[in-house]
Amino acid sequence: MWQRILSEVRFVVHLTRLSMASNMEYRVSFLSQVVGMMINNGIYFVFWLLFFDRFGEIRGYGMDEVFMLFAIITFAFGLAYTFAGNARSVAELIAQGRLDYYLALPRPVLLHLIFSRMGQSTLGDLTFGVLAFLFTGRLDLLSVSLFLVASLLAAVVFVSFSVTVGSLAFFIGNARLLSDRILQTMLTFGLYPFGLFQGGVRLILLTLIPAAFVGAVPVQVVQELDLSALAWLAGAALINVLVMLVVFRQGLRRYESGSALNINI
């Protein structure tokens, strides 16, 4: 079993190296996308800085929490889609019948699918997240460790939820636009202070659209050194992975080949 796991880990590392080499073939384009994403994040971040500078603390969120929120979400988002770049393209690949290539190879279909492409602009998110965390001033060993672990678990939630909503294409046809909207909704709500949401909306953000587990809960883990919140985050990541595996496996049984013979030529 351990040999199989190590084999798959080496396979993912190999895919990442190939994707990085491919991206670096066009360095100017690659770097411009990275810088562009950092600027985009910075503009949105400045909006929140001005907002909290004007109104102060809102339901437990102040400047410190906003710095941590942006640090975790951008770092987790960058971590997720830099290395699992195809996770956001699952619906499109299914609708176009482009899973044939992955089905023909002796590797786990889902693993190969999501890690076969590396994101480009998302390296800007990754870099922005690191810089934002440095500004939090929480650079002791425990805080840094919790930041890395919480961000990794949030990245797992991002990837697994992306694949789950993308797999809707197995059942309803072309779900690219729908999956994009759902993912954008999760990201948008994740970037808002969680205290703004109450009742049914809060429940949705903890269940159907797990925005709280990529934003508010990781922030609580690092800001309050809350190990119980970390356990909840780990549980949410595990549940999202299990749901992803079940939905994708059930959907794959319904998949019809697109005979897309030229997709990787």
C-alpha positions in Angstrom: 0.0 0.0 0.0 2.7 2.5 1.0 4.6 1.7 -2.2 1.5 2.5 -4.2 1.1 5.8 -2.4 4.7 6.7 -2.9 4.4 5.8 -6.6 1.4 8.2 -7.0 3.2 10.9 -5.1 6.2 10.6 -7.5 3.8 10.7 -10.4 2.2 13.9 -9.2 5.7 15.5 -8.6 6.7 14.5 -12.2 3.5 16.0 -13.6 4.2 19.3 -11.7 7.8 19.4 -13.1 6.5 18.9 -16.6 3.9 21.6 -16.2 6.4 24.1 -14.7 8.8 23.5 -17.6 6.0 24.1 -20.0 5.0 27.3 -18.3 8.6 28.6 -18.3 8.8 28.2 -22.1 7.0 31.6 -22.2 8.5 33.4 -19.3 7.3 36.9 -20.1 3.7 35.8 -20.4 4.0 33.6 -17.3 5.5 36.3 -15.2 3.0 38.9 -16.4 0.1 36.7 -15.4 1.7 36.2 -11.9 2.2 40.0 -11.4 -1.3 40.7 -12.8 -2.9 38.4 -10.3 -0.9 40.0 -7.4 -2.1 43.4 -8.5 -5.7 42.2 -8.7 -5.5 40.8 -5.2 -3.9 44.0 -4.0 -6.7 46.2 -5.3 -9.4 44.1 -3.7 -7.3 44.0 -0.4 -7.0 47.8 -0.4 -10.8 48.1 -0.6 -11.1 46.2 2.7 -8.3 48.2 4.3 -10.1 51.4 3.5 -13.4 49.9 4.7 -12.1 48.9 8.1 -10.1 52.0 8.5 -13.4 53.9 8.1 -15.7 51.7 10.2 -13.3 49.9 12.5 -14.1 46.4 13.9 -17.2 44.6 12.6 -18.5 41.6 14.5 -15.1 40.4 15.6 -13.3 41.3 12.4 -10.7 44.1 12.4 -7.6 44.8 10.4 -5.6 41.9 11.9 -8.3 39.4 10.9 -8.5 40.9 7.4 -4.8 40.5 6.9 -5.0 36.8 8.0 -8.2 36.2 6.0 -6.5 37.4 2.7 -3.3 35.6 3.6 -5.0 32.2 4.1 -7.5 32.4 1.2 -5.0 33.6 -1.4 -2.3 31.2 -0.3 -4.7 28.3 -0.2 -6.3 29.3 -3.5 -2.8 29.6 -5.1 -1.7 26.3 -3.5 -4.8 24.5 -4.8 -4.9 25.7 -8.4 -1.2 26.1 -9.0 -0.6 22.4 -8.6 -4.1 21.1 -9.4 -4.7 23.4 -12.3 -7.3 21.2 -14.0 -9.6 21.1 -10.9 -11.4 24.2 -12.2 -11.7 22.7 -15.7 -13.4 19.4 -14.9 -16.8 20.5 -16.2 -15.4 21.7 -19.5 -13.3 18.6 -20.0 -16.3 16.3 -19.3 -18.6 18.2 -21.6 -16.1 18.1 -24.5 -15.5 14.4 -24.0 -11.8 15.0 -23.3 -11.5 12.4 -20.5 -10.6 9.8 -23.1 -6.9 10.5 -22.8 -6.9 9.9 -19.1 -9.0 6.8 -19.3 -6.5 5.2 -21.7 -3.6 5.5 -19.4 -2.7 3.1 -16.5 -3.0 5.8 -13.8 -5.8 6.9 -11.5 -8.1 9.0 -13.7 -9.0 11.7 -11.2 -5.4 12.1 -9.9 -4.0 12.4 -13.4 -6.8 14.7 -14.5 -6.5 17.4 -11.8 -2.7 17.4 -11.6 -1.9 17.2 -15.3 -1.9 21.0 -15.7 -0.3 23.6 -13.5 -1.9 27.0 -13.0 -0.1 30.2 -14.1 -1.6 33.3 -12.6 -2.3 31.4 -9.4 1.4 31.7 -8.5 0.5 35.3 -8.0 -2.1 34.3 -5.4 0.5 32.0 -3.7 3.0 34.8 -3.5 0.4 37.4 -2.3 -0.7 35.0 0.4 2.9 34.7 1.8 3.4 38.5 1.7 0.1 39.1 3.4 0.9 36.6 6.2 4.3 38.4 6.8 2.3 41.6 7.5 0.3 39.8 10.2 3.4 39.7 12.4 2.5 36.2 13.6 5.9 34.7 12.7 6.4 32.4 15.7 6.8 28.7 14.9 3.4 27.6 16.1 1.5 30.3 14.2 3.5 29.6 11.0 2.9 25.9 11.3 -0.8 26.4 11.9 -1.0 28.8 8.9 0.6 26.2 6.6 -1.5 23.3 7.8 -4.8 25.3 7.8 -4.0 26.7 4.3 -3.2 23.2 3.0 -6.5 21.9 4.3 -8.3 24.9 2.8 -6.6 24.1 -0.5 -8.0 20.5 -0.3 -11.5 22.0 0.2 -11.0 24.2 -2.8 -9.8 21.4 -5.1 -12.3 18.7 -3.9 -15.3 21.1 -4.1 -14.2 22.3 -7.6 -14.1 18.7 -8.8 -17.5 17.9 -7.2 -19.3 20.8 -8.8 -17.4 20.2 -12.1 -18.6 16.6 -12.0 -22.2 17.9 -12.4 -21.4 17.9 -16.1 -21.7 14.1 -16.0 -25.3 14.4 -15.0 -26.6 17.7 -16.6 -24.4 18.2 -19.6 -22.3 21.3 -20.0 -22.1 22.6 -16.5 -19.0 24.9 -17.0 -20.8 28.1 -16.4 -22.7 26.7 -13.4 -19.6 25.3 -11.8 -17.7 28.6 -12.4 -20.5 30.5 -10.7 -20.7 28.2 -7.7 -16.9 28.4 -7.2 -16.9 32.2 -7.5 -19.7 32.3 -5.0 -17.6 30.2 -2.5 -14.6 32.4 -3.0 -16.6 35.7 -2.7 -18.3 34.7 0.5 -15.1 33.3 1.9 -13.5 36.7 1.6 -16.2 38.4 3.7 -16.1 38.5 7.5 -18.0 35.5 8.7 -19.7 37.5 11.4 -21.8 39.2 8.8 -23.7 36.0 8.1 -26.4 34.6 10.3 -29.0 31.8 10.3 -29.6 29.9 7.1 -26.8 31.7 5.2 -24.2 30.7 7.8 -25.4 27.1 7.6 -25.1 27.0 3.8 -21.5 28.4 4.1 -20.7 25.6 6.4 -22.3 22.8 4.3 -23.5 23.2 0.7 -21.0 25.9 -0.2 -18.1 25.4 2.2 -16.8 29.0 2.1 -16.3 29.1 5.9 -13.8 26.3 5.6 -11.5 28.3 3.2 -11.8 31.5 5.2 -13.3 32.0 8.6 -12.4 28.6 10.2 -8.7 28.7 9.1 -8.5 32.3 10.4 -9.8 31.1 13.7 -7.3 28.3 13.8 -4.3 30.7 13.3 -5.6 33.8 15.1 -6.7 31.9 18.2 -4.4 28.9 18.0 -7.6 26.9 18.1 -6.9 23.2 17.7 -10.5 22.2 17.9 -11.2 24.5 14.9 -8.3 22.7 13.2 -10.0 19.4 13.8 -13.3 20.7 12.3 -11.3 22.0 9.3 -9.6 18.6 8.8 -13.0 16.9 9.1 -14.5 19.2 6.5 -11.6 18.6 4.1 -12.0 14.8 4.5 -15.8 15.0 3.9 -15.2 17.1 0.8 -12.7 14.6 -0.6 -15.1 11.7 0.0 -17.9 13.5 -1.6 -15.7 14.3 -4.6 -14.6 10.7 -5.0 -18.2 9.4 -4.8 -19.6 12.0 -7.2 -16.8 11.7 -9.7 -16.9 7.9 -9.6 -20.7 7.7 -10.1 -20.5 10.3 -12.9 -17.7 8.5 -14.7 -20.0 5.5 -15.2 -22.2 7.8 -17.2 -19.4 9.3 -19.3 -19.6 9.0 -23.0 -16.4 9.2 -25.0 -16.0 12.3 -27.2 -13.5 10.6 -29.5 -11.3 13.6 -29.0 -8.2 12.0 -30.4 -6.3 15.2 -30.8 -6.6 16.7 -27.4 -3.0 16.2 -26.3 -1.2 16.4 -29.6 
